[in-house]
Amino acid sequence: MFRKFGKLSKLAIACAIAAGSFAWSFSDTTHALSKLTMDKALQDDIRYELGLPEKELITEDEISIIHSLSLDDTDDIQSLKGLEHALYLTKIFIMNTHDKLDITALSSIESLQFLYIDSGSLNEEGQYVVEQLKEKGVTVVTKIDLGDISESSSSAPIKIYIDGELAEFGIDPVIVKGSTMVQFRPLFEQFGLEVGWDGETRTVTGTKEKLELKLVIDSKNASVSGQPVALPSAPILMSGNTMVPLRFIGEATGRSVEWDAETRTVSINSTVTSYNFEYLYSNDTKYFGDQKDGVPNGKGRLLYKGTLFYEGDFNNGIVEGNGIMYDVEDTTSYYDGPFLNNRPQGEGKMVYSGGSYYEGSFVDGMREGTGKWFNADGSLRYNGQFKRDALHGHGTYYEAPRNYYIGSFERGYYNGSGKFYTDGKLDYDGEWLNDGRYIGKQYYDGKLGYVGYFYHNEAHDSGTVYSDGSTKYYRGELTNGNITGVGIFYLEDGIRYIGEVYEGNMDGYGFIRHADNTISNAGYWVADEYIGEEPPPVTEDTTIKQLLRNSFYSYVDGYYVNDYNLDSTEAMMFIKLETEEDAELFNGLSKEAKAKLMNHVAQMRWGDVVGVEQCYVYVTYDYEDIYARAAITYEQADADVVVEAFAKGNGKYFK
């Protein structure tokens, strides 16, 4: 998590200011600021942008530090008045507008560089303001300029993924009466089924040893190894191609099938059931037991090449009733409980390789409903809800006996509202996104330490840092756990520093705002010291600081499955430059300065990749244009870092 921030230097500064004894030359142009008035709905959007609690008061301080603002829906906003106090606002996105929206405040934002606006609904005055902004040099992009650059969700082609791989078809899948229909031959072949076609009966078959799927054109009656099945939609002929219902084929082979309406994507994935079907329908599997009319019925056993696969109840040739099904590759792994249509169904027990086990509800062969997942030693790993074999709904997951999460799950991830406890104490309370902390409250030793946004489980983007659980220490931008960007330091006696910050210091352009709202020391700061109204000389060190202040960092840890062929001792870090101008500044640095910048990020972030021996560091503009790369080891000196630079951004990955 992000480091705890000391206040000693800030307290000393505050005391000196209050006493009037600090050796700064205060600006003669101190003045009081006007009282803030702002549309309530606009305040809500600013509150969201800064990661503030719902009832937190928005003051001119908060307006001052907004760097970027997105207004997704302005129906409840009548005016942007108040934004004229936004001293550092460079980008604003106004997605929807109306003819009564007052945007004149935008003309007073001297820092504004970019505006996206749906200008079609603005009145004549609003259109005039937009044109004036263009004349002032603001880059303005309108909805009319962009046009409809994205395909309509209702017309985009349907994509089919089988175990994560995009499936290719001769003609695009289509939806017919709510069912996704696909070309049968490519699908059957990808499932390993031998394709058959009887032109006289217009029957399609897919066969793999004892498994046989049979469908008839224009008929909702199908069969799976002789067992009748009713289809939601009948197979059809389309442009000379036979189209079959995708869900039926996937589920008949034991796979899970999921539809994402937003992306028009179907995901078909192998499951325990599809794995078991390989043995259930194998020619090497033999049945011993009760029969009726020549088919298994009653008590019996299935042996695969002499190894017990299943023992229990059969009904008219299928596994149905109570029984035990073993993993023939590891017979210590098994399911014990009720079956329906060859699949676990009801309250049962699943024991996995290694000894961990699940007790609870099964639906269609998968964990679904309420259940408990235990470690091999009998300690509880998870207690809660499941859906389609994944943790889904509300539950408690124990990463260790005293480290655990309580909250919402989605498809196996911490998703939604939840709390995490470390050593039995509340660590985090808020929203989660795919196992990562998204926006919420961070605690230290039971005291509130931070409220705001997170990235890779570190304070990132915008938030508020607290010094003793309740006293605000800092509010504003953070980058990967460091106070860097634009923000407010809260000093003593109502004194605040407002401006640019870098790695926990007042650094860049900023000013002091006193309790009576007068301003002093407006100018440039370096490492908590006010140096005057003139900026410091431009050096390679100041350029490095500027680039790091604007950059975004991310990493890939080779400990986890990755797309870069990294092993567990390797990692990759990306330093993403914000603008083309930043790319030019980086190109202008000497190789020694580039090495210093890249090594600084690598060593500062090494805690994110514990156990890594070598980290491949890349400087990119858009993750595609690579301007430099270096292979760095832990605690390596700047002078020992070898940088390969690519002025045109045409570098390649090491692996």
matplotlib code that plots the C-alpha trace (Angstrom):
import matplotlib.pyplot as plt

x = [0.0, 1.1, 3.6, 2.6, 3.4, 5.3, 4.1, 7.2, 8.4, 4.9, 4.2, 7.4, 6.4, 2.9, 4.2, 6.6, 3.8, 1.5, 4.3, 5.1, 8.8, 9.4, 12.1, 9.9, 9.1, 5.3, 3.6, 2.2, -0.9, -2.8, -6.5, -9.6, -11.6, -15.3, -17.8, -18.3, -21.7, -22.1, -24.8, -25.4, -25.3, -21.9, -20.6, -21.6, -19.5, -16.5, -16.9, -16.8, -13.8, -11.8, -12.9, -14.7, -17.5, -21.0, -21.6, -18.1, -18.3, -16.9, -14.9, -12.8, -9.8, -11.3, -12.2, -8.7, -7.0, -9.3, -7.0, -9.5, -13.3, -15.8, -19.5, -21.4, -24.9, -25.7, -29.5, -29.4, -26.8, -27.9, -24.6, -20.8, -20.4, -17.7, -15.3, -13.7, -11.8, -10.3, -6.6, -5.2, -8.0, -6.6, -9.2, -13.0, -15.4, -19.1, -20.8, -24.4, -25.7, -29.0, -30.0, -30.2, -26.7, -24.6, -20.9, -19.6, -17.4, -15.1, -13.9, -12.3, -10.2, -6.8, -5.3, -7.9, -6.3, -8.8, -12.6, -14.9, -18.5, -21.7, -22.3, -25.3, -27.8, -26.2, -28.0, -26.6, -24.7, -23.1, -22.1, -20.5, -18.5, -17.2, -16.0, -14.3, -12.4, -11.2, -9.8, -8.0, -6.2, -8.2, -8.5, -12.2, -13.7, -17.4, -19.7, -20.4, -16.6, -16.3, -19.5, -20.6, -17.1, -18.3, -20.4, -23.9, -24.1, -27.1, -25.2, -21.7, -20.7, -21.1, -17.8, -17.4, -14.5, -13.8, -11.5, -10.3, -9.5, -11.5, -13.4, -13.5, -16.6, -17.3, -20.3, -21.0, -23.1, -26.7, -29.4, -32.7, -35.6, -33.2, -30.8, -27.3, -27.0, -23.6, -22.2, -22.2, -19.1, -16.4, -18.0, -18.2, -14.6, -13.3, -15.1, -13.4, -16.6, -16.7, -19.1, -22.0, -24.7, -27.7, -29.2, -32.3, -33.4, -31.6, -29.9, -26.6, -24.6, -21.5, -19.8, -16.9, -16.6, -19.9, -21.0, -23.4, -25.3, -28.1, -30.1, -32.6, -33.1, -36.3, -36.9, -36.7, -36.2, -32.6, -30.8, -27.6, -26.4, -29.9, -31.5, -34.2, -33.6, -35.9, -34.2, -35.2, -34.7, -34.5, -31.4, -31.8, -30.3, -28.8, -27.1, -26.4, -24.9, -26.4, -26.8, -27.2, -28.0, -24.7, -25.8, -27.1, -23.9, -21.8, -23.8, -24.3, -20.5, -20.4, -19.1, -20.3, -21.8, -22.2, -23.5, -22.4, -25.1, -23.0, -20.1, -22.1, -19.7, -20.3, -17.7, -17.6, -15.3, -14.3, -15.6, -15.2, -18.3, -16.7, -13.6, -15.7, -17.5, -14.2, -14.3, -18.0, -18.4, -15.0, -14.9, -12.5, -15.1, -17.0, -20.2, -20.8, -24.2, -27.9, -29.6, -33.0, -33.7, -29.9, -29.1, -27.6, -30.5, -30.2, -26.9, -23.7, -20.1, -18.1, -14.4, -12.1, -9.2, -9.7, -9.8, -13.0, -14.6, -18.2, -20.2, -23.8, -27.2, -28.2, -31.5, -32.2, -28.6, -27.5, -25.9, -28.8, -29.4, -26.7, -23.1, -19.4, -17.5, -13.7, -11.0, -9.3, -6.1, -6.1, -8.6, -8.1, -10.3, -14.0, -17.6, -20.0, -23.7, -26.7, -26.6, -29.0, -28.4, -24.8, -24.0, -23.8, -27.1, -28.1, -26.3, -23.0, -19.2, -16.4, -12.8, -10.0, -6.5, -4.4, -7.1, -9.2, -12.9, -16.3, -19.6, -22.8, -25.1, -24.5, -26.5, -25.9, -22.5, -21.2, -21.1, -24.1, -26.0, -24.7, -21.6, -18.4, -14.9, -12.3, -8.6, -7.0, -6.4, -10.1, -9.8, -12.4, -11.3, -14.7, -18.2, -20.9, -22.6, -21.5, -22.7, -21.6, -18.7, -17.3, -17.5, -20.4, -22.7, -22.0, -19.4, -16.3, -12.9, -9.9, -6.5, -5.1, -6.8, -6.7, -6.6, -10.0, -12.5, -16.2, -18.4, -19.5, -18.0, -18.5, -17.2, -14.6, -13.3, -13.8, -16.3, -18.6, -18.8, -16.5, -14.2, -10.8, -9.2, -5.5, -4.5, -8.1, -8.2, -10.1, -7.7, -10.0, -13.7, -15.1, -15.7, -13.6, -13.0, -11.6, -9.8, -8.5, -9.4, -11.2, -12.6, -12.9, -11.3, -7.8, -7.0, -3.8, -3.8, -7.5, -7.3, -8.5, -5.5, -6.8, -10.1, -10.2, -9.3, -6.9, -4.9, -3.1, -4.3, -2.4, -3.7, -3.9, -5.6, -7.4, -8.0, -7.5, -4.7, -5.3, -2.6, -4.3, -7.5, -9.5, -7.2, -6.8, -3.1, -3.4, -6.1, -5.6, -3.7, -1.6, 0.4, 1.0, 1.0, 3.0, 1.7, 2.4, 0.3, -1.8, -3.3, -3.7, -1.5, -3.3, -0.9, -1.7, -4.2, -6.2, -3.3, -3.2, -0.7, -2.5, -0.6, 1.7, 3.3, 5.9, 6.7, 5.2, 6.6, 5.3, 7.0, 6.1, 3.8, 1.6, 0.6, -0.4, -4.0, -4.6, -7.5, -9.0, -8.7, -5.9, -3.1, 0.6, 3.8, 2.2, 5.0, 7.4, 8.4, 11.1, 11.1, 8.9, 10.8, 9.4, 11.9, 9.9, 7.8, 10.3, 10.5, 13.7, 16.3, 15.5, 17.9, 17.7, 16.7, 13.7, 12.7, 12.9, 10.6, 8.2, 8.0, 7.5, 4.9, 2.9, 3.5, 1.5, 3.1, 2.0, 3.7, 3.4, 4.7, 6.0, 4.8, 1.3, 0.2, 1.2, 1.5, 5.2, 6.8, 8.1, 9.1, 8.6, 11.9, 11.1, 8.8, 8.0, 7.3, 5.9, 6.4, 3.6, 4.3, 1.2, 1.6, 3.7, 5.4, 6.5, 7.8, 9.9, 11.2, 12.2, 14.0, 16.0, 17.4, 20.9, 21.2, 22.4, 19.3, 17.1, 18.7, 18.2, 14.5, 13.9, 15.9, 14.1, 10.7, 12.0, 13.5, 10.6, 8.1, 10.2, 8.0, 5.2, 7.2, 8.7, 11.0, 11.8, 15.5, 15.3, 12.8, 12.4, 11.5, 10.0, 9.2, 6.2, 3.8, 0.7, 2.1, 2.9, 5.5, 8.6, 11.1, 13.5, 14.1, 16.5, 16.9, 17.3, 18.2, 17.2, 19.2, 21.2, 23.0, 21.9, 25.4, 25.1, 21.8, 22.2, 19.5, 18.6, 16.8, 14.6, 13.9, 11.2, 9.4, 10.1, 11.6, 10.7, 10.1, 12.9, 10.8]
y = [0.0, 3.6, 4.8, 6.8, 10.5, 12.4, 15.9, 17.4, 19.6, 20.8, 21.6, 23.6, 25.6, 26.2, 27.4, 29.8, 31.2, 31.7, 33.5, 35.6, 34.8, 32.5, 33.9, 34.1, 37.3, 37.2, 38.5, 42.1, 41.1, 39.2, 39.2, 37.6, 35.2, 35.4, 33.0, 29.9, 29.3, 26.2, 24.0, 21.1, 18.5, 19.9, 19.6, 16.0, 15.4, 17.2, 15.2, 12.0, 13.2, 13.8, 10.6, 12.4, 11.1, 12.0, 14.7, 16.3, 20.0, 21.4, 24.6, 26.8, 24.7, 21.6, 23.5, 24.8, 21.4, 19.7, 18.6, 16.8, 16.7, 14.4, 15.3, 12.3, 13.7, 17.4, 17.1, 18.2, 20.9, 24.3, 26.2, 25.5, 28.6, 28.0, 26.3, 29.7, 29.0, 25.8, 26.8, 23.6, 22.2, 21.2, 18.7, 18.7, 16.2, 17.2, 14.2, 15.5, 19.1, 21.0, 24.4, 26.0, 24.9, 27.9, 27.2, 30.8, 29.8, 27.8, 31.1, 32.0, 28.8, 29.9, 26.4, 24.7, 23.0, 20.4, 20.3, 17.6, 18.7, 17.6, 21.0, 20.2, 20.9, 24.1, 27.4, 30.3, 31.7, 28.3, 27.9, 31.3, 30.4, 27.2, 29.3, 31.7, 28.9, 27.7, 31.2, 31.1, 27.9, 25.4, 22.1, 21.5, 18.2, 17.9, 15.0, 16.2, 16.1, 12.5, 11.2, 7.7, 6.2, 3.0, 0.3, 0.0, -2.8, -4.2, -4.4, -5.4, -9.0, -11.6, -13.0, -16.5, -17.4, -21.1, -21.4, -17.9, -18.4, -16.5, -19.0, -18.5, -19.1, -18.8, -16.6, -14.5, -15.9, -14.6, -14.3, -16.0, -15.7, -15.2, -18.0, -17.6, -19.6, -20.6, -22.5, -26.1, -27.6, -25.2, -25.5, -29.3, -29.5, -27.2, -29.4, -32.5, -33.9, -35.8, -34.1, -35.9, -34.8, -36.8, -34.8, -36.9, -36.5, -33.1, -34.4, -33.0, -35.2, -34.7, -37.8, -38.4, -42.1, -42.8, -39.1, -38.4, -35.1, -35.3, -32.3, -32.0, -28.8, -26.9, -29.3, -28.5, -32.2, -33.3, -36.1, -36.6, -40.2, -41.4, -39.2, -36.8, -33.1, -30.2, -27.2, -23.5, -22.9, -25.3, -25.5, -23.5, -23.2, -19.8, -18.9, -22.6, -23.1, -25.1, -23.0, -24.7, -23.3, -22.6, -23.0, -26.5, -27.7, -26.2, -27.5, -31.0, -31.4, -30.3, -26.8, -23.6, -21.0, -17.3, -14.4, -10.8, -8.6, -5.4, -6.7, -9.2, -11.9, -15.6, -17.3, -21.1, -22.7, -26.2, -27.3, -30.3, -31.7, -31.5, -33.1, -35.9, -36.4, -37.3, -40.5, -40.9, -41.2, -42.9, -46.3, -47.4, -46.9, -50.1, -50.5, -53.2, -53.4, -53.5, -53.1, -52.7, -53.3, -53.5, -50.1, -49.2, -48.9, -49.2, -49.7, -49.9, -49.0, -47.4, -48.3, -46.5, -48.8, -50.7, -47.6, -46.9, -43.8, -43.9, -46.0, -45.4, -44.9, -45.0, -44.2, -45.3, -45.2, -41.9, -41.2, -40.1, -40.5, -40.8, -41.8, -41.0, -39.9, -40.0, -38.2, -41.1, -39.2, -38.7, -40.8, -38.8, -36.2, -37.0, -35.8, -37.5, -36.7, -36.6, -36.5, -35.4, -36.0, -37.1, -34.0, -33.2, -31.7, -30.8, -30.9, -32.7, -32.8, -32.2, -33.1, -31.6, -32.7, -31.6, -32.2, -29.1, -29.7, -28.1, -28.9, -27.3, -26.8, -27.9, -27.0, -28.5, -29.9, -26.6, -25.1, -22.8, -21.5, -21.6, -23.6, -23.8, -24.3, -25.8, -26.1, -29.6, -29.1, -28.5, -24.7, -22.6, -20.9, -19.5, -19.4, -17.9, -17.9, -19.5, -19.2, -21.3, -22.7, -19.3, -17.3, -15.0, -13.1, -12.4, -14.3, -14.4, -15.5, -16.2, -15.5, -16.5, -17.2, -13.5, -12.0, -12.1, -10.4, -10.0, -8.7, -9.0, -11.4, -11.5, -14.4, -15.3, -11.8, -9.3, -7.1, -4.5, -3.5, -5.2, -5.1, -6.5, -7.4, -7.8, -9.5, -9.3, -5.5, -3.5, -2.6, -1.4, -0.7, 0.3, -0.7, -3.4, -4.1, -7.5, -8.2, -4.6, -1.8, 0.8, 3.6, 3.4, 3.9, 2.6, 2.1, 1.8, 0.2, 0.8, 4.5, 6.1, 6.8, 7.5, 7.9, 7.9, 6.0, 3.1, 1.3, -2.0, -1.7, 1.5, 5.1, 6.5, 9.2, 11.4, 11.1, 12.4, 11.4, 11.6, 12.0, 10.6, 9.0, 12.3, 15.2, 16.0, 16.1, 16.1, 16.1, 15.8, 13.7, 10.7, 8.5, 4.8, 5.5, 8.8, 12.3, 13.6, 15.9, 18.8, 19.0, 20.6, 20.3, 21.2, 22.9, 24.5, 27.2, 26.9, 27.5, 25.5, 25.0, 24.6, 23.7, 21.2, 18.5, 15.9, 12.8, 14.2, 17.7, 21.1, 21.2, 23.1, 26.1, 26.8, 29.3, 29.6, 30.2, 31.5, 30.9, 34.3, 33.2, 35.6, 34.4, 34.7, 33.0, 32.5, 31.1, 28.2, 25.7, 23.1, 20.4, 22.4, 25.7, 28.8, 30.1, 33.0, 34.0, 32.9, 29.2, 27.4, 26.9, 24.1, 21.2, 17.6, 17.0, 19.4, 17.8, 14.3, 15.6, 17.1, 13.9, 11.7, 14.1, 13.6, 9.9, 6.9, 3.7, 0.0, -3.3, -7.0, -9.6, -12.8, -14.7, -14.6, -15.9, -13.2, -12.5, -11.7, -15.0, -13.7, -16.3, -15.8, -14.0, -11.4, -8.4, -5.6, -1.9, 0.7, 4.4, 5.9, 9.5, 11.6, 13.7, 14.0, 17.0, 14.8, 12.3, 15.1, 16.1, 12.6, 12.3, 15.4, 13.9, 12.4, 8.6, 9.2, 11.2, 8.6, 5.9, 8.0, 8.4, 4.8, 3.5, 5.8, 4.3, 0.8, 1.0, 3.0, 0.4, -2.7, -3.6, -4.3, -7.2, -8.9, -11.8, -10.5, -10.5, -8.5, -5.9, -4.8, -1.1, 0.6, 4.2, 4.5, 7.0, 4.9, 1.4, 0.8, 3.5, 2.5, 5.3, 3.5, 0.2, -1.1, -4.4, -3.3, -5.3, -4.5, -1.6, -1.1, 2.2, 4.7, 4.7, 0.9, 1.0, 0.5, 2.3, 1.6, 4.7, 4.9, 8.5, 7.5, 5.3, 2.2, 0.1, -3.5, -5.6, -7.7, -10.8]
z = [0.0, -0.1, 2.4, 5.5, 5.2, 7.8, 8.8, 10.6, 7.7, 6.9, 10.6, 10.9, 7.8, 9.1, 12.5, 10.8, 8.6, 11.6, 13.5, 10.6, 11.0, 8.0, 5.7, 2.6, 0.7, 0.7, -2.4, -2.0, -4.0, -1.3, -1.7, -0.4, -2.5, -3.3, -1.7, -3.7, -5.4, -7.5, -9.0, -6.6, -9.4, -10.6, -7.0, -7.0, -10.1, -8.6, -5.5, -7.5, -9.5, -6.4, -4.7, -1.8, 0.5, -0.6, 2.0, 1.9, 1.4, -1.9, -1.4, -3.6, -2.5, -4.1, -7.3, -7.4, -7.7, -10.3, -13.1, -15.3, -15.1, -16.8, -16.8, -18.2, -17.8, -17.4, -17.3, -13.7, -14.2, -15.2, -14.9, -14.8, -12.6, -10.0, -12.4, -13.0, -9.8, -11.3, -11.5, -12.8, -14.9, -18.3, -19.6, -19.4, -21.0, -21.3, -22.8, -22.9, -23.0, -23.1, -24.4, -21.0, -19.9, -19.0, -19.9, -19.7, -16.8, -19.2, -20.7, -17.4, -17.0, -18.1, -17.7, -20.0, -22.9, -24.1, -24.2, -25.5, -25.7, -27.2, -28.7, -30.8, -28.0, -26.8, -27.3, -29.4, -26.4, -25.7, -29.3, -29.1, -26.0, -27.7, -30.7, -28.4, -26.7, -30.0, -30.8, -27.4, -28.5, -26.6, -28.5, -28.9, -30.0, -30.5, -30.9, -34.4, -35.1, -33.9, -35.5, -34.7, -34.5, -32.7, -34.2, -32.9, -30.4, -32.2, -35.5, -34.4, -35.4, -32.7, -31.6, -30.2, -27.9, -27.1, -24.0, -24.7, -28.4, -31.0, -33.2, -36.9, -39.1, -42.8, -42.1, -39.0, -36.2, -36.1, -33.4, -34.3, -31.9, -29.0, -29.9, -31.2, -34.4, -35.8, -38.8, -37.7, -39.4, -37.9, -34.5, -34.5, -35.7, -32.9, -30.4, -31.9, -33.2, -36.5, -38.8, -40.6, -42.9, -44.3, -47.2, -47.4, -43.8, -43.5, -40.4, -38.9, -36.6, -34.5, -33.2, -30.9, -29.8, -27.8, -27.9, -30.7, -31.3, -33.8, -35.1, -37.9, -40.0, -39.0, -36.1, -32.4, -31.6, -31.1, -29.3, -27.3, -27.5, -28.1, -25.3, -26.7, -26.1, -27.0, -28.6, -28.0, -31.8, -34.7, -36.9, -40.2, -43.6, -44.4, -47.6, -48.2, -44.7, -41.8, -38.7, -35.3, -31.8, -30.2, -26.5, -27.1, -28.8, -26.0, -23.1, -24.7, -24.7, -21.0, -21.6, -20.0, -22.4, -21.5, -23.5, -23.0, -24.6, -24.3, -26.3, -28.3, -27.2, -26.4, -24.2, -24.2, -21.6, -20.6, -17.2, -14.9, -16.7, -20.2, -18.7, -17.3, -20.6, -22.2, -20.1, -19.8, -23.6, -24.3, -26.1, -23.4, -20.7, -19.8, -17.7, -15.1, -13.3, -13.6, -17.0, -18.5, -22.2, -22.7, -21.2, -17.7, -15.2, -11.4, -9.6, -11.6, -12.1, -15.0, -15.4, -17.8, -18.8, -15.6, -13.3, -11.5, -12.9, -11.4, -9.1, -8.2, -9.8, -13.5, -15.1, -18.7, -19.7, -18.0, -14.7, -12.5, -8.8, -6.1, -6.8, -6.7, -9.8, -9.7, -11.6, -13.3, -13.5, -9.7, -7.9, -4.7, -6.4, -6.7, -6.4, -4.0, -4.2, -6.4, -10.3, -13.0, -16.7, -16.2, -14.1, -10.3, -9.2, -5.7, -2.3, -2.7, -2.0, -4.4, -3.3, -5.4, -6.1, -3.1, -0.6, -0.6, -0.9, -1.4, 0.3, -1.0, -3.9, -7.5, -10.6, -14.0, -12.9, -11.4, -7.9, -7.7, -4.8, -1.2, -0.2, 1.7, 0.3, 2.7, 2.6, 2.8, 6.6, 7.1, 7.6, 5.9, 2.7, 1.5, 2.8, 0.6, -2.8, -6.1, -9.7, -12.6, -10.6, -9.5, -6.3, -7.1, -4.8, -1.1, 0.9, 3.0, 1.6, 3.8, 2.3, 5.7, 9.0, 10.1, 6.6, 4.9, 2.7, 3.4, 0.6, -3.0, -5.5, -9.3, -11.4, -8.9, -8.2, -5.4, -7.2, -5.7, -2.0, 0.5, 3.5, 3.9, 7.2, 7.9, 11.1, 12.1, 11.8, 9.2, 6.4, 3.6, 3.2, -0.2, -3.8, -5.5, -9.2, -10.3, -7.0, -6.9, -4.6, -6.6, -4.3, -0.6, 2.8, 3.8, 7.5, 9.4, 12.9, 13.0, 12.1, 8.8, 6.6, 3.2, 1.3, -2.5, -5.6, -6.0, -8.7, -8.2, -4.6, -4.0, -3.6, -7.1, -9.0, -6.4, -2.7, 0.8, 3.2, 7.0, 9.6, 12.7, 11.6, 11.3, 10.5, 6.8, 5.8, 2.0, -0.7, -4.4, -6.9, -6.1, -8.4, -7.5, -3.8, -3.9, -3.4, -6.9, -9.1, -7.9, -4.5, -1.1, 2.0, 5.2, 7.5, 10.9, 11.9, 8.7, 6.4, 3.2, 0.4, -3.0, -6.1, -7.7, -5.5, -6.1, -4.1, -0.9, -1.2, -2.2, -5.5, -8.7, -9.1, -6.0, -3.3, 0.4, 1.2, 4.8, 7.1, 6.0, 2.3, 1.6, -0.7, -0.4, -1.8, -5.2, -7.3, -7.6, -4.9, -4.8, -2.1, 0.3, -0.2, -1.9, -4.4, -5.9, -8.8, -11.5, -12.3, -11.4, -14.2, -16.7, -16.1, -16.8, -13.2, -13.5, -16.8, -15.2, -12.4, -14.9, -16.8, -13.7, -12.4, -15.6, -16.3, -15.5, -14.3, -14.6, -14.3, -15.1, -12.6, -14.0, -11.0, -12.7, -16.1, -18.6, -22.3, -22.3, -21.5, -18.2, -15.6, -11.8, -11.4, -14.0, -14.3, -16.7, -15.8, -18.2, -17.8, -20.0, -21.2, -21.2, -24.3, -27.5, -26.0, -23.1, -25.6, -27.2, -23.7, -23.0, -26.3, -25.4, -22.3, -22.2, -21.9, -18.3, -17.5, -19.1, -17.0, -13.9, -14.7, -15.5, -12.5, -10.2, -11.2, -11.0, -7.6, -6.2, -7.5, -6.7, -3.8, -6.3, -7.7, -4.6, -5.5, -8.9, -9.9, -13.2, -14.3, -18.0, -17.9, -20.9, -21.7, -23.9, -25.3, -26.0, -25.0, -28.7, -29.3, -27.2, -26.7, -24.4, -22.6, -20.0, -18.0, -14.3, -11.2, -7.6, -6.0, -9.2, -9.4, -12.1, -13.6, -14.2, -16.0, -19.8, -21.8, -25.4, -26.8, -29.8, -30.8, -33.2, -30.7, -32.7, -30.0, -29.3, -26.3, -24.9, -25.1]

ax = plt.figure().add_subplot(projection="3d")
ax.plot(x, y, z, "-o")
ax.set_aspect("equal")
plt.show()
